[in-house]
């Protein structure tokens, strides 16, 4: 009985000894984003925005959304518009929000078109 328990402990230790060397999803996304992958930039922005697998950081989310949006990522354009509209990680700037919503709407995002209409009503007040 002691022999089997001892063997189980050694086998278990061997199975998990390299766990710390496995890169996290955030680290993998970071590497891909730094190499210009717009989808990875957007996904990394989402990780920071929601605090998934990393501390929540709106400023970092805005940074990665901007980089993805500048590379044509439609979802990043929409999300960046929202960040400027509500001041998440950036200073509230309705003009900048409108710019990103307009770009997303021009690429066919119906939600962006709706947000842009709401924003324009707000700006008229």
Secondary structure, DSSP 4 states (H G I P E B T S, - for coil): -HHHHHHHHHHHHHHHTTGGGSPPHHHHHHHHHHTT-HHHHHHHHHHHHHTSSS---HHHHHHHHHHHHHTT-HHHHHHHHHHHHHTSSS---HHHHHHHHHHHHHTT-HHHHHHHHHHHHHHH-
